[in-house]
Amino acid sequence: MARSAGDGALEEFSDRLRNEMAPYAGLVEYGNLRSQFSDWENAAGGRITNIALVYETPGGSTDQINVSFDHTSSHFSVVDDVEVVTPDAAQVLERILPRIHSIPGKRFEALTGEIRRQIDEGVGRAGLFGHINRLTQSDFKGGTITHQELKNAMQFAIRYLREKDGGAP
């Protein structure tokens, strides 16, 4: 496929993204964060590249951050709370880096949500702790949890159980 004028901008963005992601890529606490690039044609016949930053939360649920690049206009598009369309790769990175940094927090929210759900449904302590412990051995690398996440989850479960029991030890 012929190179477009925007290919340089995409290449620069890709290089910067890889450098910024490098400390977090593949780590369990970042959900086995990785990037996937795919190309397709838009309705007008122009080329679009989609960059998906993919990660998992405990239990194996997959989430992603998407950026698209229109080779005809040389503009990036990223949807955050709102859609931002810009030719400025730095602006796109400013939008997605905080989302990458928030992955451990999202993972903990998913984990505590699962703990709340199980406790609220009446799962006993042994069943709950067994379930949490099994998350250290998930089939999906990013769906598993680290020992620190396990410790934090157990501490949360104990606090939540105490709250549900009216503060009893």
Sequence and secondary structure as in RCSB ss.txt:
>XXXX:A:sequence
MARSAGDGALEEFSDRLRNEMAPYAGLVEYGNLRSQFSDWENAAGGRITNIALVYETPGGSTDQINVSFDHTSSH
FSVVDDVEVVTPDAAQVLERILPRIHSIPGKRFEALTGEIRRQIDEGVGRAGLFGHINRLTQSDFKGGTITHQEL
KNAMQFAIRYLREKDGGAP
>XXXX:A:secstr
    TTHHHHHHHHHHHHHHHTTTTT GGGTS EEEEEEEE TTS EEEEEEEEEEETTTEEEEEEEEEETTTTE
EEEESSSEEEES HHHHHHHHHHHHHTHHHHHHHHHHHHHHHHHHTT  HHHHHHHHHHGGG SSGGGS  HHHH
HHHHHHHHHHHHHHTTS  
